[in-house]
Amino acid sequence: MVKQSLTVEGKEYVYYSLKDLQGVDPDAVASLPFSIKVLLEAAVRQCDGKYITRQHVEQLAHWKKTQWEKKEIPFKPARIVFQDFTGVPAIVDLAAMRDAVRDAGGDAMKINPQIPVDLIIDHSLIVEHSGSNDAFKTNLEIEYQRNHERYQFIRWAQKAFQNFRVVPPASGIVHQVNLEALATVLQTKEVEGAIQVFPDSLVGTDSHTPMINALGIVGWGVGGIEAEAAMLGQPLYFVIPEVVGIKLRGRLSEGVTATDLALTITSMLRRKGVVGKFVEFFGPGLKHLSLADRSTVANMAPEYGATMGFFPTDDTALDYLRQTGRGQHVPLAEAYLKAQGMFRTDETPDPDFTIVLELDLGAIQPTLAGPKRPQDRIELSAMKSSFDEAVSTPVAERGYGLSPAELDKKAALPHLAKELGTGAVVLAAITSCTNTSNPSVMIAAGLVAKKAAELGLVKPSYVKSTLTPGSTVVTEYLREAGLLRYLEQLGFYIDGYGCATCCGNSGSLHPEVEQAIKDNQMLVASVLSGNRNFEGRVHPLIKANYLASPPLVIVYALAGTVRIDFENEPIGYGHQNQAVYLKDIWPSNEEIESVIASTLRPELFRKQYEHLFENERWASIQAPEGMNYLWDEQSTYIQKAPYFTEEFARAGADASLKDMRALLLLGDSITTDHISPAGRISTDSPAGVFLSDKGVKVQDYNSYGARRGNHHVMMRGTFANIRIRNKLAGGKEGGYTQYLPTGEILPVYEAAMKYKADKTGLIIIAGKEYGTGSSRDWAAKGTYLLGVKAVLAESFERIHRSNLVGMGVLPLQFEEGENAERLGLDGTETFAMIGVENGIEPGQKVTIQAVKQDQSVVEFRAIVRLDSNVEVEYYRNGGILQTVLQPYMS
C-alpha cells in the first residue's frame, strides 16, 4: 500500500495511491468501473489484516475476474445517514444495547457511533392541511405535538451519543439535504499527524440513498440493523457486484423531463434484472444531463432494483458544488480524483463492465408509471387507454378485476357542486426528493401553473393538491422567480418540507370525497411526483396511483381525471370558456433554463443551509439527560427493544426448522409496505385496538412509521397492509390469515400469537421479488417477532433479504422454475427443513418436506440464501445485533 502526498492551495494531504498498488497491473486498475475504484480505495486505506485483508484488496483490484467468483468483500463507509422513521428504531436498539452492556458489567459508553451519523427528520410530516397560506405552520405544529415523545427521545440521543447530529423537522428530505448540503465528494481526517484525504462514501437507512451517486459518491440503502452494526465499527459485507454499464447517447427532446428519463430507465432495468448489481452510467450523453437530472435517475435505483445508479465525478459534479455554495471543496476534489484516475472527462476511455446496455436519450417520451408499481411505464399518449384497460384487467395481472361498466360510475358531491367519476384525480402531490431536488422540473411546474392561471384554468374542488419540497431552497427560488404565487393560485401552497405523500403521509381527503369513495366503492386516482406507488401506500382509499413529473402533476390536477387524452382533449376551459390544451401551457426548455439561470445562485443555498443543525423550536424540547435512556413503560412511541433479552438471545441458532406452519402464502412483488406498512393506523386493526386500550385517541394514532420505536405496535402492524392478499385468508383482503389448527380467519398478529403459544414455528411462502421497496428494518423485525423462522420465496430484493438474515430469519429460495403453485402447495402443509443438523453453508441446497393434510409428502430442494460466511455467522448468533454486541458484554 503506497502513500502519496498532494499539495493543494498550499496545504499538504496524504492518500493511498491506486496507481501504485504493489503486484497489480496499473492498466487493470485504470479500466475498472469508477464505482469499483471507490470500493478499492476504501479497502486499500482501511486494510487492517483483520476485517479487511490484502486478499480483499486483490479481489477488488482484479474485479474483472473475481466478479464471477461471487466472493464476499467488506466495506466501511465514511458516514451514515438516517431518516427518522428508520433512525428512531436504530437509536432504540442502541439504547437497549447500552442497557444490556451495563447490566452485564461492561462499559456502556463503548456503544457509540464510531463514524459520523446524521439523522434528518423528514418522514413525520403529515399533510393534514393543504391549500392555504397557513398550511405549513399548522402542519408543523401538529407534527411537533403528535411526535413529542419521539422528538424528546431524539433530543436525548443527540446529547447522549458521540458522532451524532440531528437535522430538525421542516429542514428538508434526507437525500436532498445530503445532495445539496452534507456531501462534499471527499472526506479528510487527521491520521498520525498528517491530513488524509479519501472519497466520501456512505450508507443510509432509506432505500433512496443512491441519489448521492449523482455526485460520484458511493452510497446505497441498508436496513437499520446493518447500519447499527456499521456504526459500531462492523464492516458491511456483500458479494462483489456485477457492474452494468449504461451507455447514454443523444440528449432529451424538447418537453421531455428527467422524470420521464428516470421512469423509462426504471422500466428498462427492472425488465433486464439488476437486483444486487451496480449500475454505472457513461457515454457521450452524460454531458447533456445536469447534476439534478442525474440525481433523479440515481434516486430511483431501488425502483429499478440496483444497489446503486452511479455517475462518475466530472466537471458537471464540480460545477454543482460551486452552484450550491460548496465551491471551497472543488480544488482538492479535482486534484485528488485526477491523481487517482477517478475523475471522468470526455476523453476518458470507457471502463470494463459486466455488460453494457445502450439508451438513446432522444428516444425518451413523456411518461408516467402505475397504477401499482413504479416500473410499469406508460407513455403519456397512452395514459387514458391504459387506465381504462386496467379497470377490467384481472387483479393477478395488476389490474382491478372490475366490470367495464365501472368506467361509467359516478358519485355526487353535493357540497362541492361536483361529480366524482371513475379515474378522478382526488390527490395531486408535488412531493419527494426524487423530483423536488431538480430545479428544471420544479421551475417547469411553476411555469405550467403560471400559464394555466393566466388562461383562467381552475382546479376541481375535489382534488387535494399538496406541495412538500425536499428543501427550503425550492421555496426561495420559486418565490424569487415569481412562480410560487401562481402555484398557490391553483391550490399548491407549501404544506411542509418532508416526504409526505411519497411515504404515505398524505393526510385526509375532503370529507365528502372520502365518504363518496367509501359509499360507492369508487376507483379513484392520485398523481404524484414521488418514487413509490405500491398498493395501500399513498392513501388507503386511492387504489390507482401514478408517478409523474411535477409539471404533469399540475396538469392532472387541473384536468381532475386520468381519463384524458391530452393530445386531443382540452385540460379544461378558461376565460370566456376558451378550451385550453396541454400545448398551450407546457413551457419550452429555453424558458425553463432562463429562469434557472436567473434564480439559482450559491448564496441562495448557503443562506438556507447556514443553520441546518440549529432550530429554536427544536432546541426548546426538554429531553432526559444521561448515558442510558430512562424508559417510560407508559409511552406508546418509545419502548425498550426486546432483542437483547434472554428470551430472544440465540433465537436463530435454537430455532426449530421442523413442524413449521405457513403464516402467509403470498404472490409476486410483495413489498416492504405490504409487510410493514408506514401509513395510517386503522381503528379496527390490532395496532389500533392496542393504542385505544392505552387511551390514545384516534386522531393521535399517527402512522406506523412514526410508531417504529414501539415494538408492541409494530408487531401488530406487521402484514397489516389493507391491500395485501394472503391466499390463506379465505379470499379476505388485508392483514388476515387462517389459524390452521382450527380454520379460523384471524388478523395475522392474533394468529401468530396463537402459534407462539403452541410453540409452533412459522414459515412464509412467497413468489418473485419478495421484499421490494423501502429498506425498512421493521419488515424483518416484525417478521421475526411474530415467530417466523424462515421465508421461502422465488426471489428476494437485496436489502430485505439481508435484513431477514440480520434478524436471524432464514431466507430460502425455490430452485429455478419452481414455486408453490407448481409444487402443488396450498399453505396448509406442515414444513420441515432436512439436512442442516451439522450446520449451514452459504448458498447450499437443502431439502424441504411438506406434509399435506392427507399425510402425503411433497419433497423439494431450496437454496439457502445466506450468501457469505459472515451471514452464516450472523444467522448462527441470532442476528447482526447479537453478533456485534458480544465483544462489549464483558
Summary of the structure (lengths in Angstrom):
residues: 890
radius of gyration: 26.4
end to end distance: 35.2
largest distance: 81.9
contacts: 3357
relative contact order: 0.11
helix: 39%
strand: 19%
